[in-house]
Amino acid sequence: AAATEPPSYTWNVVNTARLHDPLAGGTILTFRGVDQASPVFANAVNPETADPAKIDCPSVNAPEGGILVCGFTHDDPQPDIKAPASMTRVSNFIIRNDDAHAVAYEPIAKAGATGLRSATINPNLKGGTNDISMAISLRPSAVNSSIAPTGVNPTP
């Protein structure tokens, strides 16, 4: 972001199945030490995890000194998404009483495929399907090879 950024953005949400009740959620993260010209090294989406007790963030390639960011979302009435033990969860919130969203990150020491990162949810509660996750690996800048989060803004 730069000084020319507006103070806020608005995204219109259209869901033809629920025009009376559009729904969306997300988390905005800021990091320092990221390559500003080409910050995203790789990304992937996993549209569903077969096991109702977890949400799998897909494997992506990541550079040495980079950072892996995973977003986990489900539409089950559960209050908590538990991030993988290797990751730091930075947001977890309920969207409209029965959907949840969480984001977690992890520094990458060695270049290569990250492997799956599985968040867990309670399989004894109603649901356990209709989840989605995404992985983004960030490239460190050549000047500063240490990436660190500087801010989190979970937004329902």
C-alpha positions in Angstrom: 0.0 0.0 0.0 1.1 3.5 -0.7 0.1 7.0 0.3 -2.2 7.1 -2.8 -4.3 4.3 -1.4 -7.9 5.3 -0.5 -8.9 5.0 3.2 -11.3 2.1 2.3 -12.5 -0.1 -0.5 -16.0 -1.5 -1.3 -16.6 -4.8 -2.9 -20.1 -5.7 -4.1 -21.2 -9.3 -3.3 -23.7 -11.0 -5.5 -25.0 -14.5 -4.7 -27.8 -15.4 -7.1 -29.1 -18.1 -4.7 -29.3 -15.6 -1.8 -29.9 -12.1 -3.2 -31.7 -11.0 -0.1 -28.7 -12.0 2.2 -25.3 -11.6 0.5 -22.5 -13.1 2.5 -18.7 -12.7 2.5 -15.8 -12.5 4.8 -12.0 -12.1 4.7 -8.9 -11.0 6.4 -6.5 -8.3 5.3 -2.9 -8.9 6.3 0.1 -6.6 5.8 3.7 -7.8 5.8 7.0 -6.1 5.7 10.1 -7.5 3.9 8.0 -8.8 0.9 9.2 -8.2 -2.7 7.1 -5.2 -3.7 7.4 -5.8 -7.4 6.4 -9.4 -7.3 5.1 -10.4 -3.9 3.2 -13.6 -4.7 5.5 -16.6 -5.4 2.7 -19.2 -5.8 -0.9 -19.8 -4.9 -3.4 -22.6 -4.9 -7.0 -23.4 -3.9 -8.5 -26.5 -2.3 -12.3 -26.5 -2.9 -13.2 -29.3 -0.4 -11.5 -31.6 2.1 -13.0 -35.1 2.3 -12.4 -35.5 6.1 -15.2 -33.6 8.0 -12.9 -32.9 10.9 -10.3 -30.8 9.0 -9.7 -28.3 6.2 -6.6 -28.9 4.1 -4.7 -25.9 2.9 -3.0 -27.0 -0.3 0.7 -27.4 -0.9 2.4 -24.6 -2.9 6.0 -23.9 -3.8 7.7 -21.4 -1.5 11.0 -19.6 -1.7 13.6 -19.8 1.1 12.9 -17.0 3.6 9.4 -16.6 2.3 6.1 -17.0 4.2 3.1 -19.3 3.7 -0.3 -17.8 4.3 -3.4 -20.1 4.5 -7.0 -19.1 4.6 -9.6 -21.6 5.9 -13.4 -21.2 5.5 -16.3 -23.5 6.2 -20.1 -23.1 6.3 -20.7 -25.2 9.4 -22.1 -23.8 12.7 -18.8 -24.1 14.6 -17.2 -21.3 16.5 -13.5 -22.2 16.0 -11.1 -23.3 13.3 -7.9 -24.5 14.9 -4.8 -23.7 12.8 -2.1 -26.3 12.2 0.4 -26.4 15.1 3.2 -25.1 12.9 1.3 -22.0 12.0 0.3 -18.8 13.8 -3.4 -18.0 13.5 -4.1 -14.3 13.1 -7.8 -14.3 12.6 -10.8 -16.5 13.4 -14.4 -15.2 13.2 -17.9 -16.3 12.6 -19.8 -15.0 9.6 -23.6 -14.8 10.2 -23.8 -17.4 13.0 -23.0 -20.5 11.0 -19.9 -19.9 8.8 -16.3 -19.3 9.9 -13.1 -18.0 8.4 -9.6 -18.2 9.8 -6.1 -17.2 8.5 -2.7 -18.4 9.6 0.9 -17.9 8.5 4.2 -19.7 8.8 7.8 -18.6 7.8 9.4 -20.9 5.2 13.1 -21.8 6.0 13.8 -24.0 3.0 12.6 -23.5 -0.6 10.3 -26.1 -2.1 6.8 -27.5 -1.7 5.2 -26.6 1.6 3.0 -29.8 1.9 -0.6 -29.7 3.2 -1.4 -27.7 6.3 -4.6 -29.0 8.0 -6.8 -26.9 10.2 -9.2 -28.8 12.4 -12.9 -28.3 13.2 -15.2 -30.3 15.5 -16.7 -33.2 13.5 -19.3 -33.8 16.2 -21.1 -30.6 15.4 -23.5 -30.3 12.4 -21.7 -30.0 9.1 -18.2 -30.9 8.2 -18.5 -30.3 4.5 -18.5 -27.3 2.1 -15.1 -25.9 3.1 -12.5 -24.1 1.0 -8.9 -23.2 1.6 -6.3 -21.3 -0.2 -2.5 -21.0 0.1 -0.3 -18.1 -0.9 3.5 -18.1 -0.6 5.1 -14.7 -0.5 8.5 -13.8 -1.9 11.0 -12.0 0.4 12.6 -8.8 -1.0 16.2 -8.9 -2.0 17.0 -6.0 0.4 15.3 -7.5 3.4 15.1 -11.3 3.5 13.0 -11.3 6.7 9.3 -11.2 6.2 7.1 -10.3 9.2 3.4 -9.5 9.7 2.7 -5.9 10.5 -1.1 -5.8 10.8 -4.3 -7.9 10.7 -7.8 -6.8 9.9 -10.4 -9.6 10.0 -13.5 -8.3 8.1 -16.9 -10.0 8.1 
